[in-house]
Amino acid sequence: MLDHKLIIFNHLAKNPNMTKVAETLHLSQPAVSKSIKELENELSITLFDRIKGRMQLTTAGKYLLQATEDLIRKERDIRSDIDRLKNTFSGTLCLGASTTLSQYILPEILSGFTARYPNIHIQVISGNTAQIEQEICNDNLHLAFIEGTPNQPDIHYIPFLKDEIVLTGGASAKIPATLQKTELPQLKFVFREKDSGTLSVIRKALSEIGIPLSSLHEQLILGTTEGIKNYLQLTDCFAFLSVYSIRHELMAGKLKIIDIEDVTIERMFHIIHKQGYLDAYARKFMDYAIRYSQKHDK
């Protein structure tokens, strides 16, 4: 359907790196370069300026990028409609997910979806909330799942699943089952990186009860929840973690939850896509995920 040269151009325009585009499209770098030159010759216009070894879109290139985005979306919609008529679904779907969702929630949804639609090829990119939102804004993802709060005007946020963030420690930690909020500054904490959606929710919730995040004793920053969980089991530190992320450790008796009197930290996970358009295959996955959440939400 759509000329392969336009598809190659679209990928290179959004990510001006010949090597990465060649890897993504399973082509050689010379093939990518040849395709761009042929397209420029066909159109009799320069699409990229080569400045100090770096590729930058010309005015014509910027126009063609927007035009090819519209064409690619239309082609995907047509293919989805044809699939529906044949009652068979095949295609590609690029998903993103922030850390908690990609590790502890999305795998179960993916297993059911891929069993039902085995011919839809899915790629999942993981990162913190800020990174995933940026990928959505850059049109690199069709759909994503995040743990942060809505704050980007170019993104449409759909409530997905409720979560609770709980104070967590190692099972052997010598601490009462319930604490007063004023006792929190006496503990040693492990936190995620500053762009973590979880940390943003924790900061806001603590601020609302008069406990600035800066008042807590930060012993360590770890970039992954798995790293934090393992660290808690070996030390007398504590962390605020999603209940979804510690289910197995609670059942195995490796971690425990410490209640904070009169304090509950809740949040809503969101499904996100770029404002104004939702890819047909992304809609199918979103509908499936929402049905899942309706069965599992608290």
HUTAVEN-V483177 format. One record per residue. N is the residue number from 1. RES is the residue in three letters. PSI is psi in radians with two decimals (none if undefined). OMEGA is omega in whole degrees, 0 to 359 (999 if undefined). Layout:
n = (N,N)
res = (RES,RES)
psi = (PSI,PSI)
omega = (OMEGA,OMEGA)
This chain:
n = (1,2,3,4,5,6,7,8,9,10,11,12,13,14,15,16,17,18,19,20,21,22,23,24,25,26,27,28,29,30,31,32,33,34,35,36,37,38,39,40,41,42,43,44,45,46,47,48,49,50,51,52,53,54,55,56,57,58,59,60,61,62,63,64,65,66,67,68,69,70,71,72,73,74,75,76,77,78,79,80,81,82,83,84,85,86,87,88,89,90,91,92,93,94,95,96,97,98,99,100,101,102,103,104,105,106,107,108,109,110,111,112,113,114,115,116,117,118,119,120,121,122,123,124,125,126,127,128,129,130,131,132,133,134,135,136,137,138,139,140,141,142,143,144,145,146,147,148,149,150,151,152,153,154,155,156,157,158,159,160,161,162,163,164,165,166,167,168,169,170,171,172,173,174,175,176,177,178,179,180,181,182,183,184,185,186,187,188,189,190,191,192,193,194,195,196,197,198,199,200,201,202,203,204,205,206,207,208,209,210,211,212,213,214,215,216,217,218,219,220,221,222,223,224,225,226,227,228,229,230,231,232,233,234,235,236,237,238,239,240,241,242,243,244,245,246,247,248,249,250,251,252,253,254,255,256,257,258,259,260,261,262,263,264,265,266,267,268,269,270,271,272,273,274,275,276,277,278,279,280,281,282,283,284,285,286,287,288,289,290,291,292,293,294,295,296,297,298)
res = (MET,LEU,ASP,HIS,LYS,LEU,ILE,ILE,PHE,ASN,HIS,LEU,ALA,LYS,ASN,PRO,ASN,MET,THR,LYS,VAL,ALA,GLU,THR,LEU,HIS,LEU,SER,GLN,PRO,ALA,VAL,SER,LYS,SER,ILE,LYS,GLU,LEU,GLU,ASN,GLU,LEU,SER,ILE,THR,LEU,PHE,ASP,ARG,ILE,LYS,GLY,ARG,MET,GLN,LEU,THR,THR,ALA,GLY,LYS,TYR,LEU,LEU,GLN,ALA,THR,GLU,ASP,LEU,ILE,ARG,LYS,GLU,ARG,ASP,ILE,ARG,SER,ASP,ILE,ASP,ARG,LEU,LYS,ASN,THR,PHE,SER,GLY,THR,LEU,CYS,LEU,GLY,ALA,SER,THR,THR,LEU,SER,GLN,TYR,ILE,LEU,PRO,GLU,ILE,LEU,SER,GLY,PHE,THR,ALA,ARG,TYR,PRO,ASN,ILE,HIS,ILE,GLN,VAL,ILE,SER,GLY,ASN,THR,ALA,GLN,ILE,GLU,GLN,GLU,ILE,CYS,ASN,ASP,ASN,LEU,HIS,LEU,ALA,PHE,ILE,GLU,GLY,THR,PRO,ASN,GLN,PRO,ASP,ILE,HIS,TYR,ILE,PRO,PHE,LEU,LYS,ASP,GLU,ILE,VAL,LEU,THR,GLY,GLY,ALA,SER,ALA,LYS,ILE,PRO,ALA,THR,LEU,GLN,LYS,THR,GLU,LEU,PRO,GLN,LEU,LYS,PHE,VAL,PHE,ARG,GLU,LYS,ASP,SER,GLY,THR,LEU,SER,VAL,ILE,ARG,LYS,ALA,LEU,SER,GLU,ILE,GLY,ILE,PRO,LEU,SER,SER,LEU,HIS,GLU,GLN,LEU,ILE,LEU,GLY,THR,THR,GLU,GLY,ILE,LYS,ASN,TYR,LEU,GLN,LEU,THR,ASP,CYS,PHE,ALA,PHE,LEU,SER,VAL,TYR,SER,ILE,ARG,HIS,GLU,LEU,MET,ALA,GLY,LYS,LEU,LYS,ILE,ILE,ASP,ILE,GLU,ASP,VAL,THR,ILE,GLU,ARG,MET,PHE,HIS,ILE,ILE,HIS,LYS,GLN,GLY,TYR,LEU,ASP,ALA,TYR,ALA,ARG,LYS,PHE,MET,ASP,TYR,ALA,ILE,ARG,TYR,SER,GLN,LYS,HIS,ASP,LYS)
psi = (-1.51,2.34,2.27,-0.47,-0.62,-0.62,-0.77,-0.78,-0.80,-0.78,-0.77,-0.59,-0.64,-0.41,1.46,1.14,1.87,-0.74,-0.84,-0.69,-0.72,-0.73,-0.75,-0.72,0.06,0.81,2.95,2.76,-0.72,-0.61,-0.68,-0.82,-0.74,-0.71,-0.73,-0.74,-0.72,-0.71,-0.74,-0.66,-0.72,-0.69,-0.18,0.78,2.66,2.24,-0.46,2.41,2.38,1.80,1.98,0.78,0.00,2.52,2.26,2.42,2.39,3.09,-0.74,-0.66,-0.69,-0.70,-0.80,-0.57,-0.85,-0.71,-0.74,-0.55,-0.80,-0.71,-0.75,-0.72,-0.76,-0.73,-0.72,-0.67,-0.72,-0.80,-0.67,-0.72,-0.72,-0.74,-0.73,-0.66,-0.62,-0.18,0.55,2.48,2.16,2.52,-2.94,2.61,2.12,2.02,2.70,2.70,2.38,2.93,-0.92,-0.76,-0.73,-0.52,-0.62,-0.21,-0.83,-0.66,-0.70,-0.68,-0.76,-0.69,-0.72,-0.70,-0.79,-0.50,-0.60,-0.62,1.28,-0.30,0.05,2.02,2.16,2.32,2.28,2.23,2.34,2.58,-3.11,2.99,-0.77,-0.71,-0.76,-0.72,-0.69,-0.67,-0.65,-0.81,-0.54,0.08,0.49,-0.17,2.52,-0.57,2.66,2.86,2.17,2.84,-0.01,3.11,2.58,2.22,0.10,2.06,-0.39,0.01,2.44,2.19,2.25,2.12,2.39,-1.01,2.37,2.54,2.71,2.34,2.19,2.63,2.17,2.45,2.98,2.64,-0.49,0.03,2.27,1.64,2.54,2.74,-0.40,2.39,2.75,2.62,-0.51,-0.23,-0.20,-0.72,-0.21,-0.21,2.79,2.34,2.65,2.30,2.82,3.05,2.82,-0.48,0.10,2.35,-0.63,-0.78,-0.64,-0.73,-0.73,-0.81,-0.80,-0.77,-0.74,-0.66,-0.64,-0.36,0.24,0.36,1.64,2.48,-0.57,-0.29,-0.19,2.61,1.73,1.94,-0.54,2.61,2.21,2.47,-0.16,2.58,-0.66,-0.72,-0.70,-0.80,-0.75,-0.67,-0.71,-0.63,-0.31,-0.07,-3.12,0.50,2.94,2.87,2.71,2.06,2.68,2.43,-0.48,-0.49,-0.23,0.22,-0.80,-0.68,-0.60,-0.78,-0.58,-0.07,0.46,-0.47,2.84,2.75,2.36,2.10,2.54,2.07,2.23,0.36,2.18,2.23,1.87,2.75,2.97,2.17,2.57,2.55,2.40,2.60,2.92,2.49,2.47,-0.28,2.39,2.07,2.49,-0.74,-0.60,-0.67,-0.70,-0.75,-0.70,-0.78,-0.70,-0.76,-0.68,-0.66,-0.68,-0.81,-0.62,-0.47,-0.49,-0.17,2.60,none)
omega = (182,179,183,180,178,178,178,178,182,179,183,180,180,180,187,179,184,183,182,179,178,179,181,184,179,178,173,177,177,179,178,180,180,181,180,179,179,180,178,179,179,183,182,180,179,181,180,166,177,184,180,177,181,182,177,180,170,176,177,179,178,177,183,177,180,180,180,175,180,181,181,177,180,179,179,178,179,179,179,178,178,177,181,178,180,185,173,183,177,181,180,181,179,181,173,179,173,198,184,182,183,183,194,183,186,181,179,178,180,182,178,182,182,175,181,181,187,183,173,181,185,172,181,176,180,177,175,186,181,179,181,177,180,178,176,180,181,180,177,180,176,186,180,181,185,181,181,180,180,179,181,183,181,184,175,183,179,178,187,188,178,178,172,177,188,175,189,175,175,184,182,181,181,184,178,180,179,179,167,181,180,179,183,180,179,183,174,188,168,181,170,180,190,181,179,177,179,181,178,179,179,181,182,183,180,179,181,178,174,179,178,179,181,180,180,182,180,179,188,170,178,186,182,176,179,178,179,181,179,180,180,182,185,186,176,179,181,179,172,185,175,178,179,185,185,184,183,180,177,180,181,180,180,178,176,178,176,180,173,187,177,179,173,179,180,177,177,169,181,165,182,169,183,180,170,182,172,180,184,179,177,178,179,179,180,179,179,181,180,176,176,183,180,178,188,182,182,999)
